[in-house]
Amino acid sequence: SNQSKLSGANETGIGGGYKNSLKIVAQKDNVDATSAAVLARNYIAGGKSDWFLPSKLELNELCKYARNQETGDTSVPCDSKETLREGFAGMKYWSSSEDSAPGAWGQRFNFMQQEQVADYKGSTGYVRPVRAFKQ
């Protein structure tokens, strides 16, 4: 199945999500319905079309933003101490960082530790396109 292809999308840090997304989109037969990265790259909002699927570390920063926590220190994990902002779901969101041929990293925005988990690429999850991260 296409979901289990190795994409080479192994960037995990800040700035890696865009590179990962381009690698995933370049794979043959990836479409919006089955690829979170393709969906994110095809997203258009606010007149902008340079959206991408965040990397593992970018997703953790997004989780901290969603939980009204201070962002900027990438060594600090997201937690559930603060209320979830409106517009975010207490569910798993996909990152563009691959764990293995059949697996990619996601992050739960609803659990006590907001842990990042490697999950089968064919499983469901939420997609939150982003445009840029400032350090």
N, CA, C and O atoms as CSV, one atom per row, in Angstrom:
chain,resi,resn,atom,element,x,y,z
A,1,SER,N,N,0.840,-1.185,0.000
A,1,SER,CA,C,0.000,0.000,0.000
A,1,SER,C,C,0.879,1.241,0.000
A,1,SER,O,O,2.010,1.207,0.484
A,2,ASN,N,N,0.368,2.316,-0.533
A,2,ASN,CA,C,1.138,3.546,-0.652
A,2,ASN,C,C,1.529,4.119,0.707
A,2,ASN,O,O,2.594,4.721,0.840
A,3,GLN,N,N,0.683,3.938,1.713
A,3,GLN,CA,C,0.984,4.507,3.025
A,3,GLN,C,C,2.254,3.935,3.635
A,3,GLN,O,O,2.882,4.586,4.470
A,4,SER,N,N,2.642,2.735,3.235
A,4,SER,CA,C,3.790,2.116,3.870
A,4,SER,C,C,5.095,2.385,3.124
A,4,SER,O,O,6.145,1.882,3.524
A,5,LYS,N,N,5.047,3.165,2.054
A,5,LYS,CA,C,6.275,3.496,1.343
A,5,LYS,C,C,7.194,4.308,2.238
A,5,LYS,O,O,6.736,5.114,3.048
A,6,LEU,N,N,8.482,4.092,2.088
A,6,LEU,CA,C,9.468,4.903,2.794
A,6,LEU,C,C,9.594,6.217,2.044
A,6,LEU,O,O,9.962,6.218,0.870
A,7,SER,N,N,9.303,7.317,2.684
A,7,SER,CA,C,9.293,8.602,1.993
A,7,SER,C,C,10.616,9.341,2.113
A,7,SER,O,O,10.866,10.266,1.341
A,8,GLY,N,N,11.475,8.960,3.062
A,8,GLY,CA,C,12.694,9.718,3.296
A,8,GLY,C,C,12.427,11.001,4.053
A,8,GLY,O,O,13.298,11.866,4.149
A,9,ALA,N,N,11.225,11.128,4.591
A,9,ALA,CA,C,10.833,12.327,5.334
A,9,ALA,C,C,11.264,12.160,6.788
A,9,ALA,O,O,10.432,11.981,7.677
A,10,ASN,N,N,12.568,12.221,7.017
A,10,ASN,CA,C,13.090,11.908,8.346
A,10,ASN,C,C,13.551,13.123,9.138
A,10,ASN,O,O,14.172,12.974,10.190
A,11,GLU,N,N,13.255,14.326,8.646
A,11,GLU,CA,C,13.579,15.544,9.391
A,11,GLU,C,C,12.637,15.645,10.591
A,11,GLU,O,O,11.429,15.462,10.444
A,12,THR,N,N,13.176,15.934,11.773
A,12,THR,CA,C,12.332,16.051,12.966
A,12,THR,C,C,12.360,17.450,13.579
A,12,THR,O,O,11.493,17.780,14.388
A,13,GLY,N,N,13.330,18.269,13.214
A,13,GLY,CA,C,13.513,19.562,13.869
A,13,GLY,C,C,12.740,20.709,13.269
A,13,GLY,O,O,11.972,20.542,12.321
A,14,ILE,N,N,12.964,21.902,13.851
A,14,ILE,CA,C,12.354,23.125,13.346
A,14,ILE,C,C,12.915,23.371,11.944
A,14,ILE,O,O,14.127,23.329,11.735
A,15,GLY,N,N,12.031,23.624,11.003
A,15,GLY,CA,C,12.436,23.804,9.616
A,15,GLY,C,C,12.339,22.533,8.802
A,15,GLY,O,O,12.435,22.578,7.575
A,16,GLY,N,N,12.150,21.398,9.456
A,16,GLY,CA,C,12.113,20.119,8.752
A,16,GLY,C,C,10.778,19.770,8.136
A,16,GLY,O,O,10.726,18.978,7.195
A,17,GLY,N,N,9.710,20.332,8.635
A,17,GLY,CA,C,8.382,19.982,8.142
A,17,GLY,C,C,8.177,20.312,6.675
A,17,GLY,O,O,7.549,19.548,5.942
A,18,TYR,N,N,8.703,21.441,6.252
A,18,TYR,CA,C,8.563,21.836,4.853
A,18,TYR,C,C,9.310,20.851,3.958
A,18,TYR,O,O,8.772,20.398,2.948
A,19,LYS,N,N,10.543,20.521,4.323
A,19,LYS,CA,C,11.350,19.566,3.542
A,19,LYS,C,C,10.665,18.202,3.491
A,19,LYS,O,O,10.575,17.586,2.429
A,20,ASN,N,N,10.184,17.735,4.637
A,20,ASN,CA,C,9.477,16.450,4.677
A,20,ASN,C,C,8.264,16.462,3.767
A,20,ASN,O,O,8.039,15.526,2.999
A,21,SER,N,N,7.482,17.533,3.859
A,21,SER,CA,C,6.241,17.628,3.081
A,21,SER,C,C,6.527,17.551,1.587
A,21,SER,O,O,5.800,16.887,0.848
A,22,LEU,N,N,7.585,18.229,1.140
A,22,LEU,CA,C,7.941,18.185,-0.278
A,22,LEU,C,C,8.320,16.766,-0.703
A,22,LEU,O,O,7.947,16.328,-1.791
A,23,LYS,N,N,9.058,16.044,0.144
A,23,LYS,CA,C,9.443,14.663,-0.179
A,23,LYS,C,C,8.219,13.757,-0.268
A,23,LYS,O,O,8.143,12.899,-1.147
A,24,ILE,N,N,7.276,13.943,0.627
A,24,ILE,CA,C,6.071,13.103,0.645
A,24,ILE,C,C,5.205,13.403,-0.580
A,24,ILE,O,O,4.692,12.486,-1.221
A,25,VAL,N,N,5.047,14.685,-0.899
A,25,VAL,CA,C,4.243,15.082,-2.047
A,25,VAL,C,C,4.849,14.535,-3.345
A,25,VAL,O,O,4.120,14.186,-4.274
A,26,ALA,N,N,6.173,14.463,-3.405
A,26,ALA,CA,C,6.862,13.989,-4.618
A,26,ALA,C,C,6.662,12.493,-4.873
A,26,ALA,O,O,6.930,12.012,-5.973
A,27,GLN,N,N,6.194,11.761,-3.865
A,27,GLN,CA,C,5.943,10.333,-4.060
A,27,GLN,C,C,4.784,10.114,-5.016
A,27,GLN,O,O,3.786,10.833,-4.971
A,28,LYS,N,N,4.915,9.145,-5.859
A,28,LYS,CA,C,3.860,8.808,-6.823
A,28,LYS,C,C,2.582,8.365,-6.085
A,28,LYS,O,O,2.654,7.638,-5.095
A,29,ASP,N,N,1.460,8.793,-6.561
A,29,ASP,CA,C,0.131,8.376,-6.104
A,29,ASP,C,C,-0.300,8.923,-4.747
A,29,ASP,O,O,-1.334,8.493,-4.236
A,30,ASN,N,N,0.434,9.840,-4.142
A,30,ASN,CA,C,-0.043,10.445,-2.898
A,30,ASN,C,C,-1.073,11.508,-3.229
A,30,ASN,O,O,-0.828,12.389,-4.053
A,31,VAL,N,N,-2.229,11.423,-2.580
A,31,VAL,CA,C,-3.326,12.359,-2.823
A,31,VAL,C,C,-3.891,12.854,-1.486
A,31,VAL,O,O,-3.615,12.280,-0.433
A,32,ASP,N,N,-4.681,13.923,-1.545
A,32,ASP,CA,C,-5.253,14.528,-0.337
A,32,ASP,C,C,-5.939,13.515,0.574
A,32,ASP,O,O,-5.790,13.570,1.795
A,33,ALA,N,N,-6.687,12.595,-0.017
A,33,ALA,CA,C,-7.513,11.675,0.768
A,33,ALA,C,C,-6.686,10.712,1.619
A,33,ALA,O,O,-7.171,10.213,2.635
A,34,THR,N,N,-5.440,10.445,1.215
A,34,THR,CA,C,-4.643,9.451,1.941
A,34,THR,C,C,-3.303,9.984,2.427
A,34,THR,O,O,-2.521,9.216,2.987
A,35,SER,N,N,-3.011,11.241,2.242
A,35,SER,CA,C,-1.727,11.792,2.667
A,35,SER,C,C,-1.924,13.120,3.378
A,35,SER,O,O,-2.377,14.097,2.781
A,36,ALA,N,N,-1.577,13.145,4.662
A,36,ALA,CA,C,-1.701,14.373,5.447
A,36,ALA,C,C,-0.823,15.477,4.879
A,36,ALA,O,O,-1.220,16.642,4.867
A,37,ALA,N,N,0.375,15.116,4.407
A,37,ALA,CA,C,1.295,16.127,3.861
A,37,ALA,C,C,0.768,16.715,2.557
A,37,ALA,O,O,0.886,17.920,2.332
A,38,VAL,N,N,0.192,15.885,1.699
A,38,VAL,CA,C,-0.381,16.383,0.448
A,38,VAL,C,C,-1.553,17.312,0.759
A,38,VAL,O,O,-1.685,18.375,0.152
A,39,LEU,N,N,-2.387,16.916,1.690
A,39,LEU,CA,C,-3.512,17.751,2.107
A,39,LEU,C,C,-3.013,19.109,2.603
A,39,LEU,O,O,-3.558,20.148,2.232
A,40,ALA,N,N,-1.978,19.094,3.441
A,40,ALA,CA,C,-1.428,20.338,3.990
A,40,ALA,C,C,-0.818,21.211,2.892
A,40,ALA,O,O,-1.022,22.425,2.889
A,41,ARG,N,N,-0.075,20.611,1.962
A,41,ARG,CA,C,0.559,21.376,0.881
A,41,ARG,C,C,-0.491,21.966,-0.069
A,41,ARG,O,O,-0.249,23.018,-0.660
A,42,ASN,N,N,-1.629,21.325,-0.228
A,42,ASN,CA,C,-2.674,21.821,-1.123
A,42,ASN,C,C,-3.611,22.821,-0.455
A,42,ASN,O,O,-4.481,23.391,-1.113
A,43,TYR,N,N,-3.439,23.036,0.841
A,43,TYR,CA,C,-4.301,23.938,1.600
A,43,TYR,C,C,-4.048,25.384,1.172
A,43,TYR,O,O,-2.902,25.794,0.987
A,44,ILE,N,N,-5.113,26.137,1.020
A,44,ILE,CA,C,-5.010,27.565,0.707
A,44,ILE,C,C,-5.911,28.313,1.681
A,44,ILE,O,O,-7.101,28.017,1.788
A,45,ALA,N,N,-5.343,29.277,2.387
A,45,ALA,CA,C,-6.113,30.097,3.330
A,45,ALA,C,C,-5.437,31.453,3.458
A,45,ALA,O,O,-4.212,31.555,3.393
A,46,GLY,N,N,-6.233,32.479,3.638
A,46,GLY,CA,C,-5.691,33.824,3.793
A,46,GLY,C,C,-4.885,34.269,2.585
A,46,GLY,O,O,-3.988,35.104,2.706
A,47,GLY,N,N,-5.202,33.711,1.413
A,47,GLY,CA,C,-4.462,34.063,0.210
A,47,GLY,C,C,-3.081,33.426,0.140
A,47,GLY,O,O,-2.296,33.745,-0.753
A,48,LYS,N,N,-2.781,32.536,1.065
A,48,LYS,CA,C,-1.454,31.897,1.139
A,48,LYS,C,C,-1.552,30.432,0.712
A,48,LYS,O,O,-2.529,29.747,1.015
A,49,SER,N,N,-0.532,29.971,0.012
A,49,SER,CA,C,-0.521,28.579,-0.444
A,49,SER,C,C,0.778,27.866,-0.081
A,49,SER,O,O,1.085,26.817,-0.647
A,50,ASP,N,N,1.543,28.423,0.855
A,50,ASP,CA,C,2.835,27.823,1.218
A,50,ASP,C,C,2.755,27.020,2.526
A,50,ASP,O,O,3.699,27.003,3.315
A,51,TRP,N,N,1.630,26.367,2.734
A,51,TRP,CA,C,1.404,25.568,3.940
A,51,TRP,C,C,2.107,24.219,3.832
A,51,TRP,O,O,2.374,23.739,2.730
A,52,PHE,N,N,2.403,23.612,4.974
A,52,PHE,CA,C,3.022,22.289,5.009
A,52,PHE,C,C,2.636,21.579,6.301
A,52,PHE,O,O,2.046,22.178,7.200
A,53,LEU,N,N,2.971,20.309,6.381
A,53,LEU,CA,C,2.701,19.511,7.576
A,53,LEU,C,C,3.898,19.637,8.507
A,53,LEU,O,O,5.024,19.383,8.078
A,54,PRO,N,N,3.699,20.022,9.771
A,54,PRO,CA,C,4.829,20.257,10.669
A,54,PRO,C,C,5.641,18.988,10.963
A,54,PRO,O,O,5.119,17.873,10.932
A,55,SER,N,N,6.925,19.192,11.249
A,55,SER,CA,C,7.784,18.093,11.683
A,55,SER,C,C,7.418,17.713,13.121
A,55,SER,O,O,6.574,18.354,13.747
A,56,LYS,N,N,8.047,16.692,13.618
A,56,LYS,CA,C,7.799,16.212,14.983
A,56,LYS,C,C,8.010,17.326,16.022
A,56,LYS,O,O,7.171,17.510,16.904
A,57,LEU,N,N,9.104,18.054,15.925
A,57,LEU,CA,C,9.402,19.113,16.889
A,57,LEU,C,C,8.501,20.331,16.670
A,57,LEU,O,O,8.071,20.975,17.627
A,58,GLU,N,N,8.223,20.637,15.406
A,58,GLU,CA,C,7.303,21.736,15.115
A,58,GLU,C,C,5.911,21.426,15.658
A,58,GLU,O,O,5.220,22.319,16.147
A,59,LEU,N,N,5.501,20.159,15.571
A,59,LEU,CA,C,4.194,19.758,16.086
A,59,LEU,C,C,4.132,19.914,17.601
A,59,LEU,O,O,3.093,20.297,18.139
A,60,ASN,N,N,5.232,19.622,18.297
A,60,ASN,CA,C,5.260,19.816,19.749
A,60,ASN,C,C,5.110,21.303,20.096
A,60,ASN,O,O,4.423,21.651,21.056
A,61,GLU,N,N,5.750,22.175,19.316
A,61,GLU,CA,C,5.597,23.616,19.540
A,61,GLU,C,C,4.153,24.041,19.263
A,61,GLU,O,O,3.602,24.877,19.979
A,62,LEU,N,N,3.545,23.466,18.227
A,62,LEU,CA,C,2.143,23.752,17.927
A,62,LEU,C,C,1.246,23.295,19.074
A,62,LEU,O,O,0.295,23.989,19.434
A,63,CYS,N,N,1.543,22.135,19.646
A,63,CYS,CA,C,0.784,21.636,20.797
A,63,CYS,C,C,0.892,22.615,21.962
A,63,CYS,O,O,-0.103,22.903,22.627
A,64,LYS,N,N,2.101,23.130,22.211
A,64,LYS,CA,C,2.279,24.101,23.304
A,64,LYS,C,C,1.468,25.365,23.031
A,64,LYS,O,O,0.861,25.920,23.946
A,65,TYR,N,N,1.454,25.825,21.777
A,65,TYR,CA,C,0.634,26.981,21.422
A,65,TYR,C,C,-0.837,26.665,21.673
A,65,TYR,O,O,-1.562,27.466,22.264
A,66,ALA,N,N,-1.272,25.481,21.215
A,66,ALA,CA,C,-2.670,25.078,21.380
A,66,ALA,C,C,-3.061,24.988,22.849
A,66,ALA,O,O,-4.224,25.190,23.198
A,67,ARG,N,N,-2.097,24.688,23.705
A,67,ARG,CA,C,-2.336,24.560,25.152
A,67,ARG,C,C,-1.986,25.841,25.911
A,67,ARG,O,O,-1.885,25.826,27.137
A,68,ASN,N,N,-1.800,26.955,25.185
A,68,ASN,CA,C,-1.505,28.250,25.815
A,68,ASN,C,C,-0.259,28.206,26.678
A,68,ASN,O,O,-0.213,28.810,27.749
A,69,GLN,N,N,0.752,27.489,26.208
A,69,GLN,CA,C,2.025,27.385,26.926
A,69,GLN,C,C,3.103,28.160,26.182
A,69,GLN,O,O,2.983,28.410,24.983
A,70,GLU,N,N,4.144,28.533,26.892
A,70,GLU,CA,C,5.243,29.268,26.276
A,70,GLU,C,C,5.923,28.403,25.221
A,70,GLU,O,O,6.226,27.234,25.459
A,71,THR,N,N,6.154,28.988,24.068
A,71,THR,CA,C,6.833,28.284,22.982
A,71,THR,C,C,8.256,28.822,22.854
A,71,THR,O,O,8.604,29.837,23.458
A,72,GLY,N,N,9.064,28.140,22.070
A,72,GLY,CA,C,10.408,28.636,21.793
A,72,GLY,C,C,11.517,27.735,22.289
A,72,GLY,O,O,12.570,27.658,21.656
A,73,ASP,N,N,11.314,27.051,23.404
A,73,ASP,CA,C,12.317,26.122,23.915
A,73,ASP,C,C,11.895,24.724,23.481
A,73,ASP,O,O,11.004,24.122,24.080
A,74,THR,N,N,12.538,24.215,22.440
A,74,THR,CA,C,12.113,22.942,21.859
A,74,THR,C,C,12.419,21.742,22.748
A,74,THR,O,O,11.975,20.632,22.458
A,75,SER,N,N,13.171,21.951,23.826
A,75,SER,CA,C,13.435,20.831,24.749
A,75,SER,C,C,12.298,20.632,25.745
A,75,SER,O,O,12.278,19.637,26.469
A,76,VAL,N,N,11.350,21.571,25.788
A,76,VAL,CA,C,10.220,21.488,26.716
A,76,VAL,C,C,9.043,20.817,26.011
A,76,VAL,O,O,8.557,21.320,24.998
A,77,PRO,N,N,8.578,19.669,26.549
A,77,PRO,CA,C,7.437,19.000,25.924
A,77,PRO,C,C,6.120,19.697,26.254
A,77,PRO,O,O,5.992,20.363,27.281
A,78,CYS,N,N,5.162,19.532,25.379
A,78,CYS,CA,C,3.808,20.031,25.605
A,78,CYS,C,C,3.187,19.240,26.757
A,78,CYS,O,O,3.474,18.055,26.924
A,79,ASP,N,N,2.339,19.893,27.545
A,79,ASP,CA,C,1.606,19.167,28.581
A,79,ASP,C,C,0.160,19.649,28.599
A,79,ASP,O,O,-0.210,20.536,27.831
A,80,SER,N,N,-0.638,19.080,29.455
A,80,SER,CA,C,-2.072,19.404,29.456
A,80,SER,C,C,-2.463,20.322,30.611
A,80,SER,O,O,-3.615,20.308,31.044
A,81,LYS,N,N,-1.523,21.119,31.114
A,81,LYS,CA,C,-1.824,21.988,32.255
A,81,LYS,C,C,-2.774,23.124,31.894
A,81,LYS,O,O,-3.525,23.593,32.750
A,82,GLU,N,N,-2.752,23.567,30.657
A,82,GLU,CA,C,-3.584,24.693,30.243
A,82,GLU,C,C,-4.735,24.204,29.372
A,82,GLU,O,O,-4.689,23.109,28.812
A,83,THR,N,N,-5.764,25.034,29.268
A,83,THR,CA,C,-6.928,24.719,28.449
A,83,THR,C,C,-6.561,24.735,26.975
A,83,THR,O,O,-5.743,25.544,26.539
A,84,LEU,N,N,-7.165,23.845,26.218
A,84,LEU,CA,C,-6.951,23.776,24.779
A,84,LEU,C,C,-7.633,24.965,24.108
A,84,LEU,O,O,-8.814,25.220,24.342
A,85,ARG,N,N,-6.888,25.692,23.274
A,85,ARG,CA,C,-7.440,26.846,22.551
A,85,ARG,C,C,-8.593,26.424,21.643
A,85,ARG,O,O,-8.644,25.292,21.163
A,86,GLU,N,N,-9.501,27.345,21.422
A,86,GLU,CA,C,-10.585,27.114,20.467
A,86,GLU,C,C,-9.967,26.883,19.087
A,86,GLU,O,O,-8.987,27.530,18.720
A,87,GLY,N,N,-10.545,25.963,18.338
A,87,GLY,CA,C,-10.039,25.670,17.007
A,87,GLY,C,C,-9.121,24.460,16.958
A,87,GLY,O,O,-8.750,24.003,15.877
A,88,PHE,N,N,-8.752,23.935,18.129
A,88,PHE,CA,C,-7.938,22.720,18.190
A,88,PHE,C,C,-8.782,21.595,18.781
A,88,PHE,O,O,-9.633,21.831,19.638
A,89,ALA,N,N,-8.540,20.389,18.322
A,89,ALA,CA,C,-9.259,19.225,18.830
A,89,ALA,C,C,-8.365,18.445,19.785
A,89,ALA,O,O,-7.147,18.401,19.611
A,90,GLY,N,N,-8.970,17.834,20.785
A,90,GLY,CA,C,-8.226,16.995,21.717
A,90,GLY,C,C,-7.987,15.622,21.117
A,90,GLY,O,O,-8.436,14.615,21.664
A,91,MET,N,N,-7.287,15.576,20.002
A,91,MET,CA,C,-7.082,14.340,19.252
A,91,MET,C,C,-5.620,14.239,18.815
A,91,MET,O,O,-4.799,15.097,19.139
A,92,LYS,N,N,-5.309,13.162,18.064
A,92,LYS,CA,C,-3.962,13.004,17.525
A,92,LYS,C,C,-3.826,13.821,16.245
A,92,LYS,O,O,-4.678,13.760,15.359
A,93,TYR,N,N,-2.749,14.579,16.164
A,93,TYR,CA,C,-2.386,15.316,14.960
A,93,TYR,C,C,-1.152,14.663,14.344
A,93,TYR,O,O,-0.262,14.205,15.061
A,94,TRP,N,N,-1.106,14.622,13.027
A,94,TRP,CA,C,0.024,14.049,12.312
A,94,TRP,C,C,1.162,15.041,12.177
A,94,TRP,O,O,0.938,16.240,12.007
A,95,SER,N,N,2.386,14.534,12.254
A,95,SER,CA,C,3.550,15.299,11.839
A,95,SER,C,C,3.981,14.749,10.485
A,95,SER,O,O,3.457,13.738,10.019
A,96,SER,N,N,4.938,15.422,9.862
A,96,SER,CA,C,5.474,14.944,8.581
A,96,SER,C,C,6.710,14.069,8.796
A,96,SER,O,O,7.306,13.593,7.829
A,97,SER,N,N,7.099,13.855,10.052
A,97,SER,CA,C,8.312,13.088,10.365
A,97,SER,C,C,8.024,11.595,10.369
A,97,SER,O,O,7.182,11.106,11.122
A,98,GLU,N,N,8.737,10.891,9.518
A,98,GLU,CA,C,8.573,9.446,9.419
A,98,GLU,C,C,9.309,8.751,10.555
A,98,GLU,O,O,10.385,9.185,10.966
A,99,ASP,N,N,8.734,7.689,11.051
A,99,ASP,CA,C,9.379,6.846,12.054
A,99,ASP,C,C,9.998,5.629,11.374
A,99,ASP,O,O,11.096,5.200,11.727
A,100,SER,N,N,9.285,5.082,10.400
A,100,SER,CA,C,9.707,3.885,9.673
A,100,SER,C,C,8.909,3.847,8.382
A,100,SER,O,O,8.069,4.717,8.153
A,101,ALA,N,N,9.154,2.855,7.535
A,101,ALA,CA,C,8.376,2.771,6.294
A,101,ALA,C,C,6.868,2.766,6.574
A,101,ALA,O,O,6.135,3.503,5.915
A,102,PRO,N,N,6.379,1.963,7.528
A,102,PRO,CA,C,4.937,1.987,7.770
A,102,PRO,C,C,4.472,3.000,8.817
A,102,PRO,O,O,3.269,3.123,9.048
A,103,GLY,N,N,5.391,3.730,9.459
A,103,GLY,CA,C,4.985,4.578,10.574
A,103,GLY,C,C,5.458,6.017,10.496
A,103,GLY,O,O,6.518,6.304,9.940
A,104,ALA,N,N,4.666,6.919,11.057
A,104,ALA,CA,C,5.012,8.333,11.148
A,104,ALA,C,C,4.662,8.826,12.553
A,104,ALA,O,O,3.869,8.209,13.264
A,105,TRP,N,N,5.267,9.941,12.931
A,105,TRP,CA,C,5.039,10.505,14.263
A,105,TRP,C,C,3.777,11.355,14.292
A,105,TRP,O,O,3.479,12.096,13.355
A,106,GLY,N,N,3.059,11.229,15.374
A,106,GLY,CA,C,1.909,12.080,15.634
A,106,GLY,C,C,1.994,12.555,17.072
A,106,GLY,O,O,2.861,12.115,17.828
A,107,GLN,N,N,1.104,13.442,17.446
A,107,GLN,CA,C,1.082,13.926,18.829
A,107,GLN,C,C,-0.351,14.054,19.291
A,107,GLN,O,O,-1.201,14.628,18.609
A,108,ARG,N,N,-0.596,13.506,20.466
A,108,ARG,CA,C,-1.934,13.588,21.056
A,108,ARG,C,C,-2.069,14.908,21.808
A,108,ARG,O,O,-1.248,15.226,22.668
A,109,PHE,N,N,-3.087,15.661,21.486
A,109,PHE,CA,C,-3.340,16.935,22.153
A,109,PHE,C,C,-4.303,16.755,23.320
A,109,PHE,O,O,-4.690,17.737,23.955
A,110,ASN,N,N,-4.704,15.491,23.619
A,110,ASN,CA,C,-5.729,15.275,24.637
A,110,ASN,C,C,-5.244,14.503,25.856
A,110,ASN,O,O,-5.922,14.526,26.883
A,111,PHE,N,N,-4.120,13.829,25.795
A,111,PHE,CA,C,-3.667,12.994,26.903
A,111,PHE,C,C,-2.888,13.819,27.919
A,111,PHE,O,O,-2.443,14.925,27.614
A,112,MET,N,N,-2.726,13.287,29.114
A,112,MET,CA,C,-2.054,14.018,30.190
A,112,MET,C,C,-0.636,14.453,29.811
A,112,MET,O,O,-0.222,15.556,30.169
A,113,GLN,N,N,0.099,13.632,29.113
A,113,GLN,CA,C,1.473,13.985,28.778
A,113,GLN,C,C,1.627,14.562,27.375
A,113,GLN,O,O,2.730,14.936,26.978
A,114,GLN,N,N,0.532,14.639,26.622
A,114,GLN,CA,C,0.578,15.151,25.250
A,114,GLN,C,C,1.674,14.441,24.467
A,114,GLN,O,O,2.392,15.063,23.684
A,115,GLU,N,N,1.796,13.143,24.681
A,115,GLU,CA,C,2.937,12.425,24.137
A,115,GLU,C,C,2.935,12.337,22.628
A,115,GLU,O,O,1.895,12.377,21.970
A,116,GLN,N,N,4.153,12.216,22.104
A,116,GLN,CA,C,4.321,11.977,20.689
A,116,GLN,C,C,4.386,10.470,20.497
A,116,GLN,O,O,5.053,9.765,21.254
A,117,VAL,N,N,3.689,9.987,19.482
A,117,VAL,CA,C,3.577,8.553,19.265
A,117,VAL,C,C,3.838,8.218,17.799
A,117,VAL,O,O,3.426,8.952,16.901
A,118,ALA,N,N,4.526,7.104,17.572
A,118,ALA,CA,C,4.692,6.606,16.209
A,118,ALA,C,C,3.477,5.753,15.908
A,118,ALA,O,O,3.112,4.884,16.700
A,119,ASP,N,N,2.856,5.991,14.782
A,119,ASP,CA,C,1.622,5.299,14.444
A,119,ASP,C,C,1.654,4.876,12.982
A,119,ASP,O,O,2.380,5.455,12.173
A,120,TYR,N,N,0.864,3.865,12.652
A,120,TYR,CA,C,0.763,3.365,11.288
A,120,TYR,C,C,0.245,4.483,10.377
A,120,TYR,O,O,-0.743,5.144,10.696
A,121,LYS,N,N,0.911,4.683,9.258
A,121,LYS,CA,C,0.546,5.766,8.347
A,121,LYS,C,C,-0.890,5.671,7.833
A,121,LYS,O,O,-1.482,6.684,7.459
A,122,GLY,N,N,-1.445,4.478,7.812
A,122,GLY,CA,C,-2.809,4.307,7.326
A,122,GLY,C,C,-3.871,4.629,8.357
A,122,GLY,O,O,-5.058,4.617,8.031
A,123,SER,N,N,-3.482,4.919,9.595
A,123,SER,CA,C,-4.483,5.230,10.622
A,123,SER,C,C,-4.924,6.691,10.501
A,123,SER,O,O,-4.281,7.499,9.831
A,124,THR,N,N,-6.015,6.999,11.153
A,124,THR,CA,C,-6.569,8.345,11.045
A,124,THR,C,C,-5.942,9.287,12.070
A,124,THR,O,O,-5.415,8.855,13.095
A,125,GLY,N,N,-6.008,10.550,11.777
A,125,GLY,CA,C,-5.510,11.581,12.669
A,125,GLY,C,C,-5.874,12.937,12.095
A,125,GLY,O,O,-6.289,13.040,10.941
A,126,TYR,N,N,-5.720,13.959,12.892
A,126,TYR,CA,C,-6.020,15.308,12.449
A,126,TYR,C,C,-4.816,15.891,11.720
A,126,TYR,O,O,-3.679,15.465,11.924
A,127,VAL,N,N,-5.089,16.877,10.863
A,127,VAL,CA,C,-4.053,17.558,10.095
A,127,VAL,C,C,-4.147,19.049,10.406
A,127,VAL,O,O,-5.228,19.633,10.320
A,128,ARG,N,N,-3.034,19.663,10.763
A,128,ARG,CA,C,-3.003,21.104,11.014
A,128,ARG,C,C,-1.891,21.714,10.162
A,128,ARG,O,O,-0.729,21.722,10.568
A,129,PRO,N,N,-2.249,22.228,8.976
A,129,PRO,CA,C,-1.226,22.861,8.146
A,129,PRO,C,C,-0.633,24.078,8.848
A,129,PRO,O,O,-1.338,24.808,9.546
A,130,VAL,N,N,0.663,24.289,8.658
A,130,VAL,CA,C,1.355,25.455,9.210
A,130,VAL,C,C,2.125,26.125,8.074
A,130,VAL,O,O,2.312,25.536,7.010
A,131,ARG,N,N,2.570,27.365,8.308
A,131,ARG,CA,C,3.324,28.082,7.280
A,131,ARG,C,C,4.764,28.306,7.682
A,131,ARG,O,O,5.651,28.114,6.851
A,132,ALA,N,N,5.043,28.699,8.904
A,132,ALA,CA,C,6.426,28.999,9.284
A,132,ALA,C,C,6.555,28.961,10.795
A,132,ALA,O,O,5.595,29.200,11.527
A,133,PHE,N,N,7.752,28.657,11.242
A,133,PHE,CA,C,8.067,28.693,12.669
A,133,PHE,C,C,9.241,29.638,12.853
A,133,PHE,O,O,10.232,29.561,12.128
A,134,LYS,N,N,9.124,30.525,13.823
A,134,LYS,CA,C,10.222,31.432,14.136
A,134,LYS,C,C,10.915,30.929,15.390
A,134,LYS,O,O,10.267,30.487,16.339
A,135,GLN,N,N,12.244,31.002,15.382
A,135,GLN,CA,C,13.008,30.584,16.556
A,135,GLN,C,C,13.453,31.788,17.340
A,135,GLN,O,O,14.113,31.646,18.369
